[in-house]
Amino acid sequence: MMKLTADELRTKYLKFFESKGHAIISGASLIPENDPTVLFTTAGMHPLVPYLLGEKHPAGTRLTDVQKCVRTGDIDAVGDSAHLTFFEMLGNWSLGDYFKKEAISWSYEFLTKELGFSPDQLNVTVFAGEDGIPRDDEAIAIWKSLGIPDERIFPLPKEDNWWGPAGTTGPCGPDSEMFIDTGKPACGPECRPGCHCGKYIEIWNDVFMQYNKTADGKYEPLKQHNVDTGMGVERTICMMNGYPTVYETELFAPIMAKIRELSTARPADEEQAVRAERIIADHMRTAVFLLGDPRQSVKPGNIGANYVLRRLIRRSVRYAKMLGIEPGYTAKIAEVVIAGYKHVYPELEQFRETVIGELTQEESRFEKTLAAGQKEFDKVATALKTHGQTQLSGRTAFKLYDTYGFPLEFTEELAKENGLDVDRAGYEAAFQKHQELSKQSAGTFKGGLQDHSVITTRLHTATHLLHKALKIVLGDHVAQKGSNITPERLRFDFSHPAKMTPEEVKRVEEIVNEQIQRDLPVTLETMSLEEARQAGATALFASKYGEQVKVYTMGDFSKEVCGGPHVTHTGELGGFKILKEESSSSGVRRIKAVISNMQ
Ligand code: SER
């Protein structure tokens, strides 16, 4: 196999598609412009959405570029061989020009002729058909005509082989993904491309964009048939050079070396140590690119993209502690990242001072909180040991969370290092107790605001987000059966035949929290019920024909007929947590939930 650097790969890709009639265009900022549906540019297609929807692109109908991307959906997988929060995507697009045959044939030609992958290493997936959309037999036939045998063509459901939209609405369609077989043994009889064991690494995706997903979840056929492809730079050079993980590539090697140089301790568990190094490298690289973005609009903070950046930096700091890395390290690692990328992304050099300054400031802010929390932890741990006890109380774990920003998992890690465990149930109970206390103090300050107090208004907004999230996770049969809000919690009854699984509860919480982090604007319009229905609004109660109703819209996420009032931005809710999911009556479930801004 050919050895290739990232620089060579970028050039080779652009030249190849230029030779196939594509115009080379510049990649865009990591922060989308005028697009409330996503926090970051998550794919090369993203800045091209208007053109995929039919607008004319000044450079023509065949385009190619390299795009910086940030995706945090897989953040928990970071630390394995190939999942990253920042990556570079090579892409080629057809805007109503060529379609499946050319796209797949060129992918195959580039992989085998230009990059020198053996056709035998190639495994591909195609859309198996679902929801009335047929199996992609055309893609199967094209792969076969190129010599890929049946046993290496995998038709998979929508969950695997459907791409997009990037946010909640926009262009999307069936795709065909290309995987390199690393030669590792299969993890079991079910192992196939898409399995996370590391045998198959996805490096490229050809999306056949034939649909536009609308705000009410419908798939409208697009006027023009587009192709959107994306190849991962880090993964491709990793595979080409035969490295076991992306962290050995020249893009990461100097960052990893710096982390090792700065480390003064190593957890006994080697797997944990390696994971910590990789998480620091990944998160720091992403933080540098966000802070060094030409748009200069993201700074560590509590809402939306700013919050994601804060989380990345703080998570990295926590792992740095695990490796005994001294404070002040973020600047040192940032220097290495900038040095490795400035010839491709000169903005990093241009904004070097901001990058280093913001990182250092955020690191030291978090250090102070952590140090105070550590002191508290040590005090408690010493007392416990003196008394021969082995369990840290839920109340202490909650205090560490509430006052010092220690996530429960972090406290658990610390506890483990000290031969202690944490009373998880006690932690949950303390969390609820806290909410009750908030209720009392809210009651004290409620005064004349009564039901329209700030907190109930926020909880009311949270109810809309919850309603929509339940529909997404459980299905469209979910309908509101009742709602009751007090200053200490919301209660929401809805139709659903079964107890929700813990995964479903978690997913609903995640979706609501995502919408809070996106800080969606909440807007009010008055219209007739018929107009509201046409606009895709959920309407609970029948009203007289022609009667004017109020419609509250939360960004692109939710639209409901409702009397209000609501907050003006979802970020005001702070965070969302489900306390309980239980039966209300036959076929009706009940959720009790709180938000973090209860005061
Ligand atoms: N948009 C598709 C993806 O992200 C192809 O680039 O996989």
Boltz pocket constraint, residues with backbone or C-beta under 6 A from the ligand:
constraints:
  - pocket:
      binder: B
      contacts: [[A, 42], [A, 43], [A, 44], [A, 45], [A, 90], [A, 91], [A, 163], [A, 205], [A, 206], [A, 207], [A, 228], [A, 229], [A, 230], [A, 231]]
      max_distance: 6.0
